[in-house]
C-alpha cells in the first residue's frame, strides 16, 4: 500500500485491498505452506481449463479506481481465470482453504470475506471497461487435503461490500494524512537542558548527510548521546515530511526501554504515538479464544481503541491486562496499535528475520520506502542478521514437535514425517560437517515436509507456540537446504543436534537496509575503514559517514600493553599468579574492572587471587545474569577497592554502563577471540576463498577486538571521566591486534618486565 497524502490517493494490490483490516486481526499473516498449496492447485485447475478449450485466459492484469470519502483507491491485480463468451465476462478465482468442504455459502462469506472482496474488485474493474457487458464472478474453494471443490457465485451484495471496504481504506488513509499533519507540527525539543556543542554539531552533520545518501553511518563514542542524536534526527525527518514513520532497532531489552525514555524527553504521547514492540511470546495469555468471530465480538464489546491506547502511552503490561479482561489476544491489540504508531522500537529480527519481519510487513499501510530506520549497535548487525537466517534443531525439540502434532490430530503424513525427522536428528553424531549421506537424508526429509505442505495443509491455530514455530521451521529447512551453498554450514555441534548456519548475510542485510527511505546505522566501534559497510552488504563509497567529535575523551585513557603475560589457552596456567598479582596491585589505587574471555578463566584467576591475598575484595559476575541482574550485581559489588571480574560480551554490554567514572583501572585479560569451532573455521575458509589476506583476522581477531573496544569505550562516558587500562597479554603488541585498537587509546607502551609494570602503575 502506498499513500499519497497530497494527492489523496491510495495504491494497493487487490490482495492488500481485500485483506485490509484496521481492527482485530490487523496484519495477520498466512500459513507458511498456503502459497505453495495454492500455486499447485492453481496450476492443476489451469490445466483443466486449458483442456476444455473454452477460451479461458490466465493471470490477466486488471486495474480500477474507487472513489471513497474524498480519496481515490487504486487497485491492481491479476485474475486467476478470465473468459469473455456470449456477451458475458466470466472471472474465476481459486482459493485453497483449510476448512473441510462443502459448506453453506453464508458460512464461507463470513469466514472468508477477503476472498469475495478480491473477486469483487476484479469484477468491478471489468465493469468499468468501455463497452463492458454483463460480468459474472465465481469463487472455486478447494480443500487440498482431499481435493474437494465448491463453487460459489459472487453475491449481489458484493458491490456494496466493495464500497464499504474502500471507505475503510480511505478512512485509514485519512488517519495517516492527519498523522502526517500532526508530525509536521512536532516541536523540536532538546533532550538535554544544556547540550554540548559537539552534540549539536553532530545533529547538523546528520541532517546534511541525509541530503547526500539514504543510508548513513554515525560513529560516536559511548556516552556521547548517540541515541538522542539519532532520535532527534529521525524526528526531524518526520517533521519535514521526508518520512511517515520511524523504526528504531536495538537488540537490548533494557536498551529498548531507554530509547522510549529518551524519546519521551523530545515528544510527549499526545504529540507522538510510539510503540515498544516486544516478542509475540511475551503477549501470550492461556485460555483466550483464537476464533476470529469471538475476537471481533469481544473487541467491539470492550470498545478497544488502538489510537487511544497509543496516545495514553500503553505498555505491554497494560495491553496484556486489557486483553485478559476483554477476551482478546494481546498480540491482536498490539498489531492494531502498530497501524497507528509513528515510532516503533523493536529488535533486529522484526526487519531481518524472514519469519518475524511479517509482523511489520503485514501491517495495513506499512511502507518501508516511507520509513526511517535507525539501527543501534550496528556492529552487531552482521552477526544478528546471519543468526536470523540460521536454523537449529535438536532431538528433544524434534520429538516434542512430533508429539504435539500427534496430540492435536494433525494429518497422519505430518506426524510420520515429524517422527522420521526426530529419529534422524537423534542419531546424528557430533560433526564439524554432516556426512554427504546425512545431508541427502536431511534434504529428503525436508522435501517431504514441503510436499505435505502443498498436499496436506492443515490449520495450526490450535497448536502450541513451539509446535507452530516448528511448522514454520520445517518450511524454512526445506527452502534453505535446497538453496544453501558455500555461504552456509550444515553441522552437528553436539550429538543429536543439527545446525544450518549462515556464514554471511551481507547481501540480504544490504537489500533490507536499502529498502527503507532512510537508514541510519550507529556504532562506537566501526572497525577498519569500510569493514562494517562490507559486512552489511553496502558499498562503502555510497555510505555517508558522520564522525561525532568528543574532545573530552582525548587524553582520558592511559593505556599500556602488558607483554609479561601470555593468555593463550596453553599458557594461562603458568600466568595465573602474575594476573592475580597485577589485579591486586592495581586495586591498591582504587576499584578495578577485570574483563575475561570466559567464566572458566575468570574463576581460575579469582581462586588464585583469593589464595594469595585472602583479604582482597573480589567479586565475580555470576553466571546466567540478564541485563537487569548484571546491573544489580555491579551496583551491589562495586566499592572503592573492589576487583570486579566480568565476562566480555553478553549482558555485560548493558551492565558495564554503570562503570563510567566509578573505577580507577581496567584490565583486559586477553583479546577474547571467538571459540575455535566448525562455524568460525568455515567463516575463515570462506574469507580465504574470497581472496582475503587476513582471513584469520576477519574470523577471529576482529570480533574479539571489537568486544575489547566496546568494553573500554564505556569506561569514559562524560567529561571528567578517566581510566587507566592494562591490556594483559603479549598478543596485544602484535600489529594484527594493535591496529584494531580504537585510535583514542593512542600508541600504548609495551611493558616487558615487572619494573615496567610498577613504573606505569605508579605514574598513570
N, C-alpha and C positions, 0 to 999 in steps of 0.2 A: 504494500500500500504506500502510495506517495501522495502527500497532501500539499497542494499549492494554496497557502493561506491567502496570498494576494489575489489570485485568480479564482478563489473559491471553487477549486476543482480537486477531485479525488480520483486517482488512477489505481486500479487494482485488478487482479486476476479474478476470473469467475469463481474459482475455489475460495480465494480470500473473501470475496463478497458473500458467498453462501455460508461460510463458516464463521463470519464475524459475529462475536458475542461479547458485548461490553460488560455483562454481569457475571453470574456464576458460570464456570466453565470457560471463561475468557482465556485464550491462549492454550487451549487443550491440544495436545499432540496426538498423533496416531500411533498405532501399534507398529513395531519395527518391521513386521512382515507384510503389512497391508499393501504397500506399494507393489511388492513382488507378486503377491497373490492376485491383486487387481490387474497387473500387467499381463499375467499369464491368461486370465480369463478374458481380458480384452482381446488378446491375440486369438484365443480359441473362437470367440464369437465373431471376430472379424473374418476368420477363415470360413465360418459357416455362412456369413452374409455374402462373401465373395462367391462361394459355391452356388448360392441361389441365383447369381447373375441378374439381380433385380435392380441394378443401378445405384447401389449404396456408395457414398463417399465416406472417407475416414479421416479423422483428425483435421476437419475443416475449420479454419480460423473464423471467428466471429467477433464482433465488437458492437457495443451500443453505449448510449449515454442516457442517463436517467436524471431528471431534474427533481430535486427534493430540498425543501427548506432553504432555497436560495443557493444551493450548491449543485454542481454538475458531477455526477458519479459516473466515471467512465470505466466500463467493464470489458475485459478482453478474455478470450479463451479458445479452446478447441473442442468441438463436439466429437463424441466417440463415433457416431454414425449419422449420416445426413442423406436424405433422398428426396428428390422432387418428382412427383408422379401424379398424373391426372389432376393437376392444379392444386395439389396439396404438398406442402413441405413437411416432411416427417423427420423428427430429430429423436435419436435414441441414445440414452446414457446407460452405461453398465456399471453397477456398483456391487462390490463384494461386501458381505456383512457377516458378522459372527453369530447372528441370531438364526435359529432354525426357521425354515420356511416350509409351507406358506403361512402368511399372517394376514390379519384383517388390514384393509387399506388404511383405516383410521389409525391403527397401531403404528404402521410404517410411517405415516405422516407425522405422528407425534414423536417417534423415536429418531427418525432421520430427516428432519425438516431441511437440513442443509443440502441433501441430495435433490430434493424437489426445487429448492431455490436456485441451484446451479442450472438445472434443466430449464427453469422458468426464465432465467437470464438469457439462455441461448434462444429460446422461443421468442422472447421479446425482441432480441436482435434480428431474428428472421422476419418478424412482422414489420420492422422499420425499413426493410429494403424496398426500393422503388418497385412498384408493381407487384408487391407480395400478395400472394393468395392466402388461403387458409393454412394455418400452422398447427401441427399436431405433435405433442411431445409424449414420450414413453420412457419410463424407467424400467430397466431389467435388473432386478435384485438377484444375486447369486449367492448361495450358501456353498463356499468352496470345499466344505468338508464332505459333501455328498453330491454336489453338482446340481442341487435343486434350484430351479429358476422360478421367478414370479414377476410377471409383467404388470405394471401399474400405469394407467393413463394419467397424465398431468391434469389435476383437478382444475375446475373453472376458477376457483379462488386463488390460484397461483399468482395471477397478475396482481391482485391486491396484496398478497404476501410479499411479492417482489417490491412493491412501492413502500410497504412498511419497513422492509429491510433497508431500502435505500435511505429512508428517513433516519433509521438508526445510524447508518454510516455517516450521513450528513450531520447528525447531532454530535457524533464523536468528532468529526472534523471541525465543527464549530467550537467544541470544547478545546481542541488543540489550537485553534485560532485565538481563542480567549487566553489560553496559556501562553502563547507566543506574545500576545499583547501585554500580559502581566509580566513576562520575563523582560520585555523591553523597558519596563519601569523599575527593574530591580535596583535597589540602592547599591552604590559602590562603597560598601562598608569595610573599613580596615579591620583585620583580625587582631592587630596589636595597637595599644594606646600610643606607643612610641616606636614605630617600626624603624629598623636600622636602615641606613642609606643603601647598603648593598642589597637588602631585600627589595626595596622599592625599585632599584636599578634592574634587578632580575625580572620583575614584573614587566617593565618596559621592554626588556630584551625578548621576553616570551611573546609579547604582543607583536613585536616586529617579526619574529620568527614565523608566526602564524601566517604572515603575508607571503613568506618565501616557500614554505613547504607544508603539506598536510600532515607529515609525520615529523615530530621533533624529539630531541633528547635533551633533558635537563640534567646536568651534572652538578650536584651541590652536596656539600658535606653534611653528615648527620648533625642535627641541631641547628641547621640553617633556617629551617622553616619551609622545606620543600612542599609539604602537604598544603600549607596555607597559600603559598605562592601558586601552586598548580590549581587549587580550587578557585582562587581569585581570577586566574587566567581563564579557567573554564566558565566561570560566571560571566566574564566579560564577553565570551563567545555567545552565550545565551542572550545577554543584554543587547548585543549588537545584531541579533538576528542571524548569526552565522551558524548556529546550531539550535536544534529544538530540544535536545536532551543532553545530559551529562552522565557518563558512565564511569565510575571510579573503581578500579580493580586493586585489591590488595589481598594477599594470602593469609594475613594475620587476623585472628578473631578479635583480639583486643584492639588491633590496629583499625579495624572497620568502625568500631565504636569511637575511636579517637577521631577518625575522619568526620564522622557525623557531628561530633562535638565542635571540631574546627569549623565545619560548615555552618553550624548554628551561630557562630560568632560573626558571620558575614551575612546571613539571611535567616529571618525568622520563619517559623512554619507557615504563617499566613502569607508570606511573601514567596515562598519556595516550597514545593512539595518534594520531599526527599524520602527515600525508602531504603532501608538496610535489608538486603535480600539474603537471608540465611538458608542453609540447605533444606531441602524438602523433608528430610528425615526429622528435623527439629520441629516441623509443623505437625507431625502425625499425632492423632489422638485416637485411641482404641474405641471401638464401638459406634463410630459415626457411620451413617449410611453413605454409600457411594452411588446410589441411584440418582441419575440426573434430575428426574422429576421431583424426587423428595428434596433434593438440594435446592432446586429452584423455588419450591413451595416454602421451605424454611427460610430461604433468603428473603422472600417477599414479606413473610410474616415478621421477620426480625428487622425489616427496613434497613438492611445493611447499605451504607453509603460510603463507597471507597474513597471518593474525593474528600469527604468529610473526615474520614479516618486519617488521611494524609495531612490535612490541614491541622488536625489535632496532634500530629506527631506520634501516631500509634506505633508501638514497637511490637515485636513478636509475642511478648507476654500478653499484651492486650488483645492481639489478634487471636491467639490461642484461647483466651478466656471467652471472647466473643463467639468463636466457632463452637466451643463446648456448649455454651448457653443456647445458641441458635440452632445447633444441629447441622452446622455447615463445616466442611473440612477447612481448616485454617489456610491450607495451600490455595484453595479456590479464592479465598478473600485476598490473600497476598497477590495472586495473579491478577485479580481485578484491580487492585491498587496500582500495579505496575503500569496499567493502561494510562493512568493519570499522573504518574511520577515524572517530575522534571529532572531529578537526580537519583540515580540508582548506585548503591555501593554494594559490591559483592566480591566473590572470589574469582580467580582467573578462569576456573573451569566453566563459568557461565558464558565465556567467549571462546575458549579454546578446546573444550571437550565436545566431541561430536554429539554426545547424548545430552549433556547438560545445557548446551547452548540453545536447545529448543525452548527452554523456559523463557528466554527473552525473544527469540526469533518468532515465536508463535503469538506474541502479544499483539493484539489488534493495533495496527498503526505503527508498529515498530519499524524504524527506518534507520539502518546503520549509517547511510550517507548523510543523514540529518543529526547524527550523534557525535559528540565529542568524547573521545576515550582517553582516560588517564590511567596509566599502568604504574603503580608504585613498586618499588624494589625490582625494577626491570631486569636487574642482573640475574634474578631467579626465573625470569620468564622462559628462557630456552629449556631449562630442566623441567619446569612445570608443564610446558606445552608438550614435551615428549612424554611425560607421565600421563597426560590426558589421552594420548593415543595408545599407550601401552595397555596390555591385558594380562591378568594374572588369575590363576585358579588353583585350588588345592583339593586333595582327595575328600577332605571332610566337607568343604563347601559344596563340591560337586555332588556328594552323596545327599546332603541336605536339600539340594535343588531337586534331585530326583524324587526324594521323599515328599517334598512339597507338591510336586506335580501329581504324585500318586494320591495324596490326601485330598487334593482338590479336583480329582477326577478329570485330569487333563486327558486328551486323546491318547490311546494306547501307544501310538507311534512315538509321541513325545516322551512318554515315561520310559519306553525301551531305549530310546536314543540317549536320554539323560543318564540312565544306568550304565550304558556302554561307555559314555564319556567319563563317568566317575570311576569305572573299573580301569579304564585306560590310564587316567591320571594316577590312580592309586598304585599302579605297578611301575611307574616311571622311577628310575634311579636318579640320583643327583648327577648332573652332567652339564659341562660348560656349553654344550650344544647338543640338542637331541639328535639321535641317530637318524639317518635318512629314512629307515623303515618307520620309526616313530613319527617322523614328520609327515610321511604319507598317510599314516593312520589318523593323525590329528586332522589332516585336511579332509580325509574321507568322512570322519565323524562330523566335522563341522559342516561339510556339504550336505550331510544327511539332515541336519537341522534346517539348512537353507531350503531343502526340498520340502520338508514338513511345513515350513513357514508358508510356502505357497499352496500346498495341497491340503494341509490340515490346520489352518489358523484357528485360534480359539481366544476367547476373552480372558485377559489377565487381570481384570479388575478385582477378582476375589482372591488373588494370590497375595501372600505376604510380600513386604517390600523387597526382601532379599531374593525371593524367587522371581519377582517381577524384574529385578535387576538382572537375574540370571538369564531370563529370556532375551533381554536386550544384549547381554554379553555374548550369547551364543550367535546371534545375528552378526555381531561385530567380529567374532572369531572367524566365521566363515569368510567374511569380506576381506579381513586383513591377512589371513593366512594365504588367501588366493593372490593378493596383490603384494605381499611382502617381498622385499628384495634385499640388496646389500645394506639398506638403511635400517634393518631390523635384526634382532637376535631372538631365536626361539631356543630356550634353555630351561633346565631344571635346577634352580638354586639349591633345592633340598629334595630328598626323596618324596615322591607324592605331590610334587608341585609342577606347574607349567607356567612359564612366563614368555610372553611375546613383547619384547621391549623395543621401543622406538629409539634409535641411536641419535637421530637428529630430526627435529620437527621444524627446521628453519623455513622450508618452503611454505608449509601450512601457516606458520606464525606470520610470515610476511604477508601472505594473502589475507589473513584475518585483519591485520593492522591496517592494510591499505583499503579495506572495505569501508572504514569509518571516514566520515567527513573530516575529522581531525583526530590525531592520535599523539599523545604526549607521553613519552617514556621518562621515568625518573630513576636516578640511581646516584649513590655516592661512590660506587666502585665500578666504573665502566670497563676497566681493564685496558689493554693496549689499544691504540687508535684504530678504530674501525672494527674491533673484535666483536663488540656487542651487536653492532648493526649486522655483521655477517651471521652471527648466531641466531638472530631474529629474522633472517631472510630478507634483509633490507640492503639496498645499495648505499654504502657509506657516503657517497657523494651526494645522494639525494636526501640524506638525513640531516636536517639543520640542527646543529648542536648549540646549546646555550650553557656556558660555564658560569656558574654563580661564584662571585668572589666572596671570600670570608677572611678578611685581613686579620681578624682576631685569632685565627688558627695558626698564623705564621709564628714560628718560634715557640708554640705551646707544647711541643713534644721534644723530649730529649731521648733519642733512640740509640741503642747500641746492639751489636750482634755479638753474642756470646759463643765464640768458636771453641770454648773449652768442652762443650757438651756435644755428644752425638746421640740424637734422639731416635735414630732409626731402630726398628724393632729388634734387630740383632744386637744392638749396642746399649739398649736402655738400661738393662740390669746393672751394667757397670757404672752408669752415671746417676743412679738414683740418689746416692748420698750427696753428690755435687748439686743436683737440682734442689734437694731439700735444704741444703746449707745456703744456697743462693736465695731461696724464698725467705728463710729465716732472717738472713742479713738484711734484706730489703724491708722486711716488716718492722725492723727497729726504727725506721723513719716514718712509718705510717702504714695504712691499710694497703694490702697487695691483692690484685686480681690476677690469678694464675689461670691461663687458658690451656686446656689439654685437648688432644685429638680424640681421646677415648676415655670411658669410665675406668677401664682396667688400668690404664697408665696413671690416671689421677689417683686411684685407690692405692697403687703401689707407692707413689710419692708421699701421699698422706701418711701411710703406715711408717715409712722411713722417717718422715719429719717428726711424728709423734714419738717414735722410738728414740731418736737422737735429742729431741727437745720436748720433753713431756709438758713443759709449761707453755708451749706455743699455742696461740689461739687459732685453730684451724677449722674451717667449715667447708664441707664437700657437698656440692649440689646433689640432692637425692635424685635417683632415677625416676623417670616417668612423670616429671612435673610438667604441667601445661604452662602457658604463659602467665596465668594468674599465680600459680604456685611458685614459679621461678621468681616473680616479683616479690612475693611474700618472703621467700627464702632469703633473697638479697637484703631486703629491708630488715628482717629479724636478725641476720647474721653479721651484718657489717658494723664494725666499730673501729676505733682508731688504729688498732694494731692487728686486725684480722688478716689471715691468709685465706682468701676466698677462692676456692678451687672450682672452676667452672668448665663446662664442656662446650667446645666450639660448635656452633650450628644449633639447629632446633629451636627450642623455646628461648634459648639464650638471646637470640636476636631481639626479643622483646624485653626480657627482664633486665638486660645489661644497660638499658637506657638510664637506669637509676644510678649508675656509677659515675656519671659525668660530674666532675668537681668534688667527688667524695673519696677518691682513692689517691694515694701518693704514687704508687708504682703498678705497672702491669708487666707480667711475664708471659710470653707466648712459648709454650713448651713444644716446639716442633711445628712444622708448617701445615699440619692437618690435611695431608693428602687423602684423597678417597681410597677406600679399601681396594686392593688389587683383586678383582674378580672377573668373571667372564664378561660382564656387561662393560666394565671400564676397558678391558682389553679389546673388546670388539670396537669400542669407540676409538681407541688408539690405532687399531689396524685400519679403521675407516679413514681417519685423518691421514695416515701414511699412504693409503691407496689414493687419496685425493691429491697427493704430492706435497703435503705439509712437511717441512723440515724439522719442525718441533712437535711431532705427534705426541710424544710422551708429555711434553709441557701442556699441550692442549687438553689432554685427557686427565692429567693428574695435577700438575703443578698449578695451573691457572685456577681451577676450582678451589684448591687448598689455600692459595694465597688470597683469593677473594674473601674467604672466611676470615683470614687474619686481618685484612684491611677493614672488613666490616666491624669486627670486634674493636679494633683500635680506634676506628673513627668515632665510636660512640663515647670515648673517654673524655673528649673535649667537645662540649655541646653548647657553650656560651662564652662570651668574653670573660676573661679572668680564670677560666679553667686551664689546667696544665697537667701533664702526666709524663713520667719517665717510663720508658719501655725497654725491656730486655728481650731480645729475640734469641731464645735459648736453644740454639742448635747451629752447628757449623754450616749446615746446608744453606742457611740464610745468606752466607757470604758468597755462595756460588752465584754467578751472574744470572743464571736461569731463574733463580728465586728473587735475587736482589732487584732485578729490573722490573719486577711485578709489584714492588712496594709502592704505595702511594707517594707521589712526589713531595708531599708536605712533611715527610719524615726525613727529608734531606739526604745526606750521604753518611749513613751511620758508621761510626768507627767499629773496628773489629777487635774484640777483647780476646787475647790469645792465652793469658795466664791469670792466676789469682790476683797478681798485683794490678793488672789492667782493670780487673773487675772491681777491686777495692777502691782504686782511684776514681773510676767512673761513678760508683755508688756514693762516694763522699762529695763529689763536686756537682753531681746532677740534681 
